[in-house]
Amino acid sequence: MAGADRQSGVSRPTVRKSVGAGPTTGGRPIGQGMRSDLPPRYRLPLLVLGFIALGLGVEAGLARLGWNVPLPYPGLTALHGPLMVSGFFGTLISLERAVALSKRWAYGAPLFTALGAMALILGAAETPSTILITLGSLVMLSASLSVYRRQRALFTATLALGAAAWLVGNALWVAGLGMAKIVPWWAAYLILTIAGERLELSRFLPPSGAARRLFTVIIALFIASLLLADIAPTTGHILLAPVLLALALWLARYDIARRTMREHGLTRFIALSLLSGYAWLAIAALVGLFDGGMFSRATYDATLHAVFLGFVFAMVFGHAPIILPSVTRISLPYRPAFYLHLALLHLSLICRLAGDLLGRPEWRSIGGLLNAVTLALFVLNTLAAVATGLLTKAGTR
């Protein structure tokens, strides 16, 4: 699905020769997809819509915690999760996948999800909006399967499983099932996507055959636990915890970030972001293991946000300096200020989880507010880096 930068250990959205493309330059395959791909200027609106979904999703989350924030309508508070998972992550990940595939039809995925999210924000009926998002996840799965057919590998299979999990979660949403049934599948979408992309980078530090077989077993147990959670929720949610702990330990052990954290600048920042994300996935699993399972009533907020904020956003922070320029063709130079939003992410989550686990709702509420500040700081730091890149480019002309 993605090419990679060997030094940073971060996936770049390029389709490599082994996926059926020729050599690449500037993140685009030479001699393939030139006419069928979507120019960067048409990708930018989809990216903006994804970030609008992020902003409104964060506000909805703050409202759920009791903070007085402006919302288009009160019912938007119930859509915090869908806007974050499908509106933001769904749009951005499917946009990256479309860039990797260099086929215009693949852009239907981020288009459908972005339109569905905007419809939710504007107060449209939920069913048509969820159908749009589900159609987007169907296109995303088609794109992932297309990549898998071109390169039958463990990492492309993992990416396809992640897309399938997103489709299952969205289908359950359309069917009107509760979030308790949907959330594990949405979590699986992001976890499997990240695991697949990081597995691809392991070719620079190849794991042994036994390690790859262990990865396969962990993923198989993960899918089995998800299916079991639909049939026997208590057992399934409990089994998810040790499986995710095993996955977190596998990723921390075999990721190239273990080597690149000894470098400097952007390379070190990326590595520390990734490794801290694995730590949050392990923390979520440990909480679930000793307190009722993953995403269960007792540990719902703690395990949910340790995964979706701690694990997933640590990955977003680490990958953003590479992925965003590849999608938009706009430079995003590294700034030491990136460590501010990474550090605040961890501090805000410590506060939030302490509130969850110690029965201190005021800590949870403050932690949630700091979570929102973290994401706002991430956006501001990213925009500042873009401005620096544009000024530098203008000064060299």
C-alpha positions in Angstrom: 0.0 0.0 0.0 2.8 2.4 0.7 6.4 3.0 0.0 8.8 3.9 2.8 11.6 6.1 3.9 14.3 3.8 5.2 15.8 6.4 7.6 12.5 7.5 9.2 10.8 4.2 9.0 7.6 5.8 7.8 5.3 4.7 5.0 5.0 6.9 2.0 1.9 6.5 -0.2 3.6 5.1 -3.3 2.8 1.9 -5.0 6.1 0.1 -5.4 7.3 -2.0 -8.3 6.4 -5.1 -6.5 2.8 -3.9 -6.4 2.7 -3.7 -10.1 4.1 -0.2 -10.6 7.3 1.1 -12.1 10.0 3.1 -10.2 8.7 6.1 -8.3 9.7 9.7 -7.9 8.2 12.3 -5.6 5.8 9.8 -4.3 4.2 9.0 -7.7 4.7 5.9 -9.8 6.5 6.7 -13.1 4.6 5.4 -16.2 1.5 4.3 -14.2 -1.5 6.1 -13.0 -0.4 9.5 -14.3 -3.7 10.2 -16.1 -5.9 8.2 -13.8 -4.7 9.7 -10.6 -6.3 12.8 -9.0 -4.1 15.9 -9.0 -3.1 17.1 -5.5 -5.2 20.3 -5.7 -8.3 18.1 -5.8 -7.2 16.0 -2.9 -6.8 19.0 -0.6 -10.6 19.7 -0.1 -11.0 16.0 1.0 -8.2 16.5 3.5 -9.9 19.8 4.8 -13.3 18.0 5.2 -11.6 15.3 7.2 -10.1 17.9 9.6 -13.5 19.6 9.9 -14.9 16.3 11.0 -12.0 16.1 13.5 -12.8 19.5 14.9 -16.6 18.9 15.3 -15.9 15.4 16.6 -13.6 16.8 19.3 -16.3 19.4 20.2 -18.9 16.7 20.5 -16.6 14.8 22.8 -16.1 17.8 25.0 -19.9 18.3 25.2 -20.2 14.6 26.3 -17.8 15.4 29.2 -19.9 18.3 30.3 -18.0 21.2 28.7 -20.0 24.1 27.3 -19.0 24.2 23.6 -20.8 25.4 20.6 -22.4 22.6 18.4 -24.5 22.8 15.3 -27.2 20.9 17.1 -27.4 19.1 20.4 -27.7 15.6 18.9 -24.2 15.9 17.5 -22.8 14.8 20.9 -23.9 11.2 20.1 -21.8 11.3 16.9 -18.5 12.0 18.5 -17.2 8.5 17.7 -18.4 8.3 14.1 -17.0 11.7 13.3 -13.6 10.8 14.7 -13.3 7.3 13.3 -15.1 7.5 10.0 -15.2 11.2 9.3 -11.6 11.9 10.2 -9.5 8.7 10.2 -11.7 7.0 7.5 -11.3 10.0 5.1 -7.6 10.4 5.7 -6.6 6.8 5.5 -8.7 6.1 2.4 -7.3 9.2 0.8 -3.8 7.9 1.5 -4.8 4.5 0.1 -6.2 6.2 -3.1 -3.0 8.1 -3.6 -1.0 4.9 -3.2 -3.2 3.1 -5.8 -3.1 6.1 -8.2 -6.6 5.3 -9.5 -9.4 7.9 -9.6 -12.1 5.4 -8.7 -10.3 4.8 -5.3 -11.0 8.5 -4.4 -14.6 7.5 -4.1 -13.8 6.2 -0.6 -12.7 9.5 1.0 -15.3 11.4 -1.0 -18.2 9.3 0.3 -16.9 9.3 3.9 -16.3 13.1 3.8 -19.8 13.8 2.4 -21.3 11.4 4.9 -19.5 13.2 7.8 -20.6 16.6 6.5 -24.2 15.4 6.2 -24.1 14.3 9.8 -22.6 17.7 10.9 -25.3 19.6 9.0 -28.0 17.6 10.7 -29.1 15.4 7.8 -31.0 12.1 8.6 -28.5 9.6 10.1 -29.4 6.7 7.8 -28.5 8.3 4.4 -25.3 9.7 6.0 -24.3 6.3 7.4 -25.0 4.7 4.1 -22.6 7.2 2.4 -19.9 6.4 4.9 -20.5 2.7 4.5 -20.2 3.0 0.7 -16.9 4.8 1.3 -15.6 1.9 3.4 -16.7 -0.5 0.7 -14.7 1.4 -1.9 -11.8 1.4 0.6 -12.0 -2.4 0.9 -12.0 -2.7 -2.9 -8.9 -0.6 -3.1 -7.2 -2.6 -0.4 -8.1 -5.9 -2.2 -6.8 -4.4 -5.4 -3.4 -3.8 -3.8 -3.5 -7.3 -2.2 -4.1 -8.9 -5.6 -1.1 -7.1 -7.0 1.1 -8.0 -4.1 0.1 -11.0 -2.1 1.9 -10.4 1.2 1.2 -10.6 4.9 1.2 -6.8 5.3 -1.3 -6.2 2.3 -3.5 -8.9 3.7 -3.5 -7.2 7.1 -4.4 -3.9 5.5 -7.3 -5.5 3.7 -8.5 -7.1 6.9 -8.4 -3.6 8.5 -10.6 -2.2 5.7 -12.9 -5.1 6.1 -13.3 -4.5 9.8 -14.2 -0.8 9.1 -16.9 -2.0 6.6 -18.3 -4.5 9.2 -18.4 -1.7 11.8 -20.2 0.7 9.5 -22.6 -2.0 8.4 -23.5 -2.6 12.0 -24.0 1.1 12.4 -26.4 1.2 9.4 -28.2 -1.8 10.9 -28.9 0.3 14.1 -26.8 -1.7 16.5 -25.3 0.0 19.6 -21.8 1.4 19.9 -20.8 -1.6 22.1 -21.1 -3.8 19.1 -19.5 -1.3 16.7 -16.5 0.1 18.6 -14.4 -3.1 18.6 -14.7 -3.3 14.8 -13.8 0.3 14.4 -10.8 -0.2 16.7 -9.8 -3.2 14.7 -9.8 -1.1 11.5 -7.3 1.4 12.9 -5.2 -1.2 14.8 -4.9 -3.5 11.8 -4.1 -0.7 9.4 -1.3 0.5 11.6 0.0 -3.0 12.2 0.0 -3.7 8.4 1.8 -0.5 7.6 4.4 -1.1 10.3 4.8 -4.7 9.2 5.7 -3.5 5.7 8.6 -1.4 7.2 9.9 -4.5 8.9 11.7 -5.4 5.7 14.4 -3.0 6.7 14.9 -5.1 9.9 13.4 -8.4 8.8 11.8 -10.5 11.5 12.4 -14.2 11.5 10.0 -16.7 10.0 8.9 -17.6 13.5 8.2 -14.0 14.3 6.1 -13.6 11.1 4.2 -16.7 12.0 3.6 -15.4 15.5 2.2 -12.2 13.9 -0.2 -14.2 11.8 -1.4 -16.1 14.8 -1.9 -12.9 16.8 -4.0 -11.4 13.9 -6.0 -14.6 13.6 -6.8 -14.5 17.3 -7.7 -10.8 17.1 -10.3 -11.5 14.4 -11.6 -14.6 16.3 -12.0 -12.4 19.4 -13.9 -9.8 17.5 -16.3 -12.4 16.2 -16.7 -13.9 19.6 -17.4 -10.5 21.1 -20.5 -10.4 18.8 -21.7 -13.8 20.1 -20.5 -13.8 23.7 -19.6 -10.2 24.5 -18.1 -10.7 28.0 -15.8 -13.5 26.8 -14.9 -11.8 23.6 -14.0 -8.4 25.2 -11.9 -10.2 27.8 -10.0 -12.2 25.2 -9.3 -9.0 23.2 -7.0 -7.8 26.0 -4.3 -10.4 25.9 -4.4 -10.5 22.1 -3.8 -6.7 21.9 -1.1 -6.9 24.5 0.7 -9.6 22.4 0.3 -7.4 19.3 1.7 -4.3 21.1 4.7 -6.3 22.3 5.3 -7.7 18.8 5.2 -4.3 17.2 7.5 -2.8 19.9 10.0 -5.7 19.4 10.2 -5.8 15.6 9.5 -2.2 14.5 12.5 -0.4 12.9 11.7 2.5 15.3 13.8 0.6 17.9 16.8 1.4 15.7 15.9 4.8 14.4 15.2 6.3 17.8 19.0 6.6 18.1 19.0 9.1 15.2 18.2 12.9 15.4 15.6 15.4 14.3 12.6 14.1 12.5 13.8 10.5 12.5 14.0 10.4 16.3 10.7 12.2 16.7 8.9 9.6 14.5 10.5 6.7 16.3 9.5 8.0 19.8 6.0 8.7 18.6 5.6 5.2 17.3 7.1 3.5 20.4 5.0 5.6 22.7 1.9 4.5 20.7 2.8 0.9 21.3 3.1 1.6 25.0 -0.5 3.0 25.1 -1.8 0.0 23.2 -0.1 -2.2 25.9 -1.6 0.0 28.7 -5.1 -0.3 27.2 -4.7 -4.1 27.0 -3.4 -4.3 30.6 -6.4 -2.2 31.9 -8.7 -4.5 30.0 -6.9 -7.6 31.2 -7.3 -6.8 34.8 -10.6 -4.9 34.8 -13.3 -6.6 32.7 -12.0 -6.6 29.2 -11.5 -4.2 26.3 -14.3 -1.6 25.6 -16.5 -3.1 28.3 -18.7 -1.1 30.6 -16.2 -0.9 33.5 -13.2 0.1 31.4 -14.9 1.6 28.4 -13.5 5.2 28.5 -10.1 4.1 29.7 -9.5 1.4 27.1 -11.2 3.3 24.3 -9.2 6.4 24.6 -5.9 4.6 25.4 -6.3 3.0 22.0 -7.9 5.7 19.9 -6.0 8.6 21.4 -2.8 7.2 22.9 -2.1 4.5 20.2 -3.7 5.9 17.1 -2.9 9.6 17.5 0.7 8.9 18.5 0.9 7.2 15.1 -0.7 10.1 13.4 1.7 12.6 15.0 4.7 10.5 13.9 3.5 9.8 10.3 2.1 13.3 9.6 5.4 14.9 8.5 5.8 12.3 5.8 2.2 11.4 4.8 0.7 14.9 4.5 3.4 16.1 2.0 3.0 12.9 0.0 -0.8 13.5 -0.3 -0.8 17.3 -0.8 2.7 17.9 -2.3 3.1 20.6 0.3 6.3 20.5 2.3 6.0 19.9 6.1 9.5 20.4 7.5 10.3 19.1 11.0 10.1 21.5 13.9 11.2 20.7 17.5 7.8 22.1 18.6 6.3 18.8 17.4 7.4 17.4 20.7 4.9 19.8 22.5 1.8 18.1 21.1 3.3 14.6 21.6 4.2 15.3 25.2 0.8 16.9 25.9 -0.9 13.9 24.4 0.7 11.6 27.0 0.1 14.0 29.9 -3.6 14.5 29.0 -4.2 10.8 28.7 -2.5 10.1 32.0 -4.9 12.6 33.6 -7.9 11.1 31.8 -7.1 7.5 32.6 -6.3 8.4 36.2 -9.8 9.9 36.5 -11.3 6.7 34.9 -9.4 4.3 37.1 -9.6 6.2 40.4 -13.2 7.2 40.1 -12.4 11.0 39.8 -14.7 12.3 37.1 -13.3 15.8 37.3 -9.8 14.4 36.3 -11.4 12.6 33.4 -13.1 15.9 32.3 -9.9 17.9 32.6 -8.0 15.2 30.8 -10.6 15.3 28.0 -10.2 19.1 27.7 -6.4 18.6 27.5 -6.9 16.0 24.8 -8.7 18.6 22.8 -6.0 21.2 23.4 -3.5 18.5 22.3 -5.2 18.1 18.9 -5.6 21.8 18.4 -1.9 22.2 19.1 -1.1 19.5 16.6 -3.1 21.3 13.9 -1.4 24.6 14.8 2.1 23.1 14.7 1.3 21.4 11.4 0.1 24.7 9.9 3.2 26.5 11.2 5.4 23.9 9.6 3.5 24.2 6.3 4.0 28.0 6.5 7.7 27.5 7.1 8.0 25.2 4.2 6.1 27.6 1.9 8.3 30.5 2.9 11.5 28.5 2.5 10.3 27.4 -1.0 9.5 31.0 -1.9 12.9 32.2 -0.7 14.8 29.8 -2.9 13.1 30.9 -6.1 
